[in-house]
Amino acid sequence: QVQLVESGGGLVQAGGSLRPSCAASGGTVGSYAMGWFRQAPGKEREFVAAISWGGGGTRNADSVKGRFTISRDNVKNTGYLQMNSLKPEDTAVYYCALMRKGSPSTWYREAQYDYWGQGTQVTVSS
């Protein structure tokens, strides 16, 4: 059974940066697409970014384009979300997830993902 563990969240001032990571264990996940989602208090979970199994294709939500970069290291079975120019509205619990089957056109769909981490809190102060 694949397990995902996020880390690297925290408290940062507006304009700052964080780089959460997502470590996978329990299986070889290099063939899975990886996505990041977030859920702010009182809001539904929303898509943030996704990356293909080989890392050659990525997709970002409009709200984070130009500020967030998703990447992965399949040797380490770890994914990353580099977050720059953070804003208070980026405050949320951030989750990583893996998708066994799908395509870039479905990466934003939460229901397409097979494995989820427990989340890491990101708080951006103004």
Salt bridges, closest charged atoms under 4 A:
GLU46 OE2 - ARG38 NE 2.65
ASP62 OD1 - LYS65 NZ 3.03
ASP90 OD1 - ARG38 NH1 2.91
ASP90 OD2 - ARG67 NH1 2.74
GLU110 OE2 - ARG45 NH2 2.78
ASP114 OD1 - ARG100 NH2 3.12
